[in-house]
């Protein structure tokens, strides 16, 4: 009986250890997207000038909330989305691997793109190959209604103005609150004139 009990304890310990390095979406976080009423990812064209608007902090944890250091995190855009992805965008990064750091298990990544795409799984965030979040909307300030150009210009402003006050145009809702409002205009204004190198 004692041998059987010891075997069961050992099996439980081995099983628990096997899951220790596997990301659990329920314990992972993506900020500030997890706080949005209509979660989305917004990209910005920022070559030549760092702006934090397009940054997201992703925390990767296993079941129970145990941080996973040095986890590979990748943001993948659906191939059906016709986006202007900046050549400088780095879509893969690794979480902090220092257990003594307050950022252990976290990584800050940015979105560097133009365009807008609204479809099922327009973008997916993977951790160690496990999908932890999917988004049905990805957008940017570079959107002319039917295309992007890797430059935020007057044509983009005209499209923003046409949709100002709308609750049905996710392409100009950069805060994920379901409306194109003054807060979104402030973000658009900060990025007016942005451009990046883009290879179609």
Secondary structure, 3 states (H helix, E strand, C coil): CHHHHHHHHHHHHHHHHHHCCCCCCCCCEEECHHHCCCCCEEECCCCCCCCHHHEEEEECECCCCCECCCCEEEEEECCCCCCEEECCCCCEEECECCCCCCCECEEEEECCEECCEEEEEEEEEEECCEEEEEEEEEEECCCCCCCCCCECCHHHHHHHHHHCCCCCCHHHCCCCCCCCCHHHHHHHHHHCCCECCECC
